[in-house]
């Protein structure tokens, strides 16, 4: 629920809850999205997006995330930046897909069965000599202890979810080879 609240805040949305005992709970998300921009705003936005996408065009990214909604959002944001994105929804699949030709890997720490910490440690064992693929840990917890555990497992950086497209782009510019 904390992540949903943060996502709603990023969208300037409102969350409503309706609950009936012994029947269940429903959550509603209400947001206003702009339908159209004037031509000057649209051109400026498209030019900036095109510049950003051209710099990141073709970057190969592996996204390891089990939550389908977060997976969809992050994949779309990365693709909108011009990246090629492969998705793994659990640790074993990520390790099966692991190749040394990804330019960046995002790994959710809270994976079921095989934690993100273990996935990162195993990927570090598979790095080729002289070719360390940057790994960014994704977590819903912002404690220093959690961040330290991610770095000790072998992550290059830690992002607390939810994350904006701008921040994802900054990580790509900083770490992708």
C-alpha positions, 0 to 999 in steps of 0.5 A: 500500500505504501508503494501504491500511495507513492505512485499515486502521489507521482500521478497527482492521484487520489486513492479511495477505499471501500470496505465491507466486512466479510465481503472485501475491500476495493481500492480506487485510484482517481487521476486527471491526465492532460489530454492535449498540449498546445503545439509549442509545448508539444514540440518542446516536449517532443524535442526533449524526449527525442534528445533523451531517447537518442542518447539511450537508443538501443541500451539493453536493459534487464528488468527483474520485477515480480509486481506486474504493475511496477513491471509495466510502469518501469518497462514503459518508462525505459522503452520511452527512453529508447531502451530495449527491455527484457523482463524477468518476473522472478530470480531464477528466470533472471539468472536464466536470462543473464547475459554479459551484453546487458548494459544495465540491470534493475533488480527488485530486492523483494522477489519471492523464493529467490531474493534480489540480494541472492540474484545480485550476488549470483550475477556478480559471480557471472560477470566476465573479467573486466566487464562488470555490468551495473546493477541497480537495486530496486526496493520499497524500503528506504532504510540505511540498513536495506541500502547497505545490504544491497551494496554489500550484495553487489549492487552499484546503486539503490533506488527506492520505489516508486521511481520517476522516468527522469530518475531512471534516465539519470541512472542510465546516463550515470551507469550504462556503458 
